[in-house]
Amino acid sequence: MSSIALLSDFFLRATFWGGMRGSRRSSSREGGGAVAVVYVIAIVLAIIAPFVAALVQLAVSRQREYLADATSVELTRNPAGLERALAKIASDQEALEVANRATQHLYFVNPIKKWENRSSGLFSTHPHIVDRINRLRTLTGEAPLDQATVGALSGLD
């Protein structure tokens, strides 16, 4: 992800320093419009690249959660147990006081509950619990669940 930002920074610096050298060599104004367009493109890329890199990082994080779930089922051979565990974790409504945005990707589910309720799928670090459980259920050929039945699966309701 940082390679996108690094390439953007490299392009911006090369454009800036390359454009300065070219204007000192000739006193004519040939190609001034092209240089201005390149500067604008470089600035736009420098601004947009970190945002795009963050979106890619979030998507990779969500896919890693799915992969971790599939790997745990492969190791334990107990998809129903993992489904129940995820449902129990999801049914906890209390936000963790020690969790913050820098450490939220280290948890099984998003520990910042107030953010989880507002976040869309594109900007979240964790997939929704129902999606994770339904992916596990497709491994065993079972029918998918909806949000209402996840609470019953946890056994806490």
Secondary structure, DSSP 8 states (H G I E B T S, - for coil): -HHHHHHHHHHHHHHHHHHHHHHHH--S-TTHHHHHHHHHHHHHHHHHHHHHHHHHHHHHHHHHHHHHHHHHHHHH--HHHHHHHHHHHHH-----SS--TTTGGGSSS-S-HHHHHH--SSS-SS--HHHHHHHHHHHHT-----HHHHHHHHT--
